[in-house]
């Protein structure tokens, strides 16, 4: 099927079930600040860099919204949550990571999360030992849907873009992959992307173990 030399992994919602945890915290903090948000709006915030989060919050709640306070609370709660709560690993991850290891296929994490959070999550779940390379949200200027994070990943892998395969669970991730010129496999977590973006993907899998078929 595929002829790929490297796999680029998103983290939240793809390897670990953290997006539902983040959704809960977003709701909690907004409630404390006296605001209520639609589920769709909260879901759209997950995985966004701080600057885009600020823009979305201002558009929704007005220019006077205290986004700095919101982001400060969110960063603090995420850290406590990752340290204290159980983090579930997504179905099929271990099979896929073991397959890549046996086949000597390169891999890298490309996450919008800051490095501190990535290390915390991946160490706690025993995933970190499978990855020598990573790109984090605090190392790039523009997050997804801009392609920067994936272009940086390709650079670190030292593999041509068309020989890389991205694994994503979000619409922004699919858009970023397309802009970077890298094939992407979509595995659903919380939200189904719009049809126009789904039409651009390389494939869709039900879980991570199904990705193996595209690497043989």
N, C-alpha and C positions, 0 to 999 in steps of 0.2 A: 504493500500500500504506500506508506510514506517513505521518504528517504531523508530522515532528519538526523542531524549530528548533535543537536542540543535541545533541551526542553526548558522553557522559562515558566516558572510557577508564580502565580499570584499567591497571596497568603490567606487573608481574611475571607472566609466564605468558600474558599477553594480547598485549602489544606486543613484548615481548622474552622470549627463552628463558632466563630467569634462575632459574626455580624448580628445574630439575634441578641447577643449579649450587649453589643453597642447600641442597638435599637432601643433596648430597655433603658439604658443610661440616658440616651438623648431625650426620651420621653420624661424621665424622672427629673432631669435638670430643667427642662423647659417648664414643667409643672411648678417647680420651686420658684421660678422666675415669673410665674403668673401667666404663662402662655400655654395654649393647646395647639397641637399640630396634627394635620392629617397624616395617616400612616404612610401614604405615598411620598409626602414631603420629607418625613423622617428617613425613609429608605433611601431617598435621593442624596441625603447627607453622608451616608456611609461610604467610606473610601475616598471622600473628597479632601484635598489639601486645605489647610486653614484659610487661605485667601478665598478660595471658591466657597468654603463653608460660610465665611463672613458675608459674601455677596448674596448667597441664597437666603440666609437669615434676614438680611436687610430687605431683600425683595419681598419676603413673606411677612415680616413683622414691623417693617418701617426702619428708617434711618437711625432712630433713637435706640434701637435694640442694642443691648450691652453685649456685643459679640465677644469682646475680650474676656469678660467675666464668664461667659458661657464656655468658651474654649479652655479657660483655666480650669474650670470645674470638670470639664470633659476629660482633659488630660490627666488630672488627678484621679478621677474615678476609674478611668481605664486602667491605670497603673495598679491601683488597689485591687480591682476586679481580676486582672491577669495574675496577680500574686496569690490571691485568696480563693478564687473560684476554680472549679474543675473546667478544663478546656477539652472539648471532644475533638477527636481527629476524624476527618471526613472519610467516608467509605472508599476503600480501594487504594488509599494512599500508600500503605506499607507495601502492597504488591507492586505498585508502580515504581516506588523508590528502589526496591530490591532489584527489579528488572533493569532499571537504568544502571545500577551499580554493576550488575553481572555483565551487561552488554557494553560497559564503558562509554555510555552516552552521557555527555556533559549536562549539567543542570545548574540553574541559578534561581534565587528568589528575587522577584521584582515586586515589592510591596509599597503601597502608599503610606504605610505605618512608619513612624520614626524607628531608627535602629534600636533604641533602648527597648521599645515594645516588641520589636521582632525578636530580639535576643531572648527576652523574657518568655514569650510565647513558645518559640521553637525549642528552647532549652527545657522548659517545663514539660513539653509533649514528646521529648526525645527525637525531634525531627532535625534539629540543627546539625547533628553529626553527618547527615547525608549531603550537606551543602557546604562547599568551600567558598562559593561566590554568592554575593547578594547586592542588590541596589535598594535603597530605602527612600522613603518620601522626603526625608530631611536632607537628602543629597542632590536633589534636583529642583530646578526652578519652577517648572510647571508640571502638575500632576495629570493623571488621566482625566479627561479624554485626549490630552496632548500626548504625543508619542515618546517624549523625552526618556521616561523610565525604561522603556523597551529598547530604545536606541543605545542607551548606556549599558543595558544588559548584554546586548549583542557585542558591544565594544569589549566588555570584560570577558565574554566567552571566547572572543576572537574566532567567531564562526560567521559565515555569511548569513544575512537576514533570512534568505529563502531556505536555508538549511536548519533554521530554528523553528520550534513549535511552541506557541504560547498556550497556556491553560488558564482560562478565565471564567468567572461566574457573573460578571457585570457588563452592562451596556457600555459604560465608560471604558472598560477594559477592551471590549471588542472594537470600539471606535479607535482607541489608541493603537491597537494591533494593526488595524487596517492602514492607519496613517504611517505606521512604521514599516509597512510592507512585509509583515510577518504573518504566516498562517496561524489561525487561532481555533482551538477547540473550546466549545462552550459547555460547561457543566452547571446546571441550574442550582442556585442556593435559595435566596429569598424572592428574587424578582426575575420575571421573564422579559428580556429586551424586546423592543419594538421590531416588527417584522422586517422593516427595511435594513436593520442592522443584522438580524439573524440570517438574512440573505447573503451576507458577506463572509460568513464563517466557513472554515474548512470542514468542520464536522461538529456534531453534538453528541455528548456521551451522558449516560445516566449516572455514572460514578467514575472515579479515577482509574480503576482497574481496566475499564474499557478502552482507555487511551493506548494501552499496550498493543492492541491490534493495529493501530496506525503507525507504530514504530517498527513493525516487523517487515 
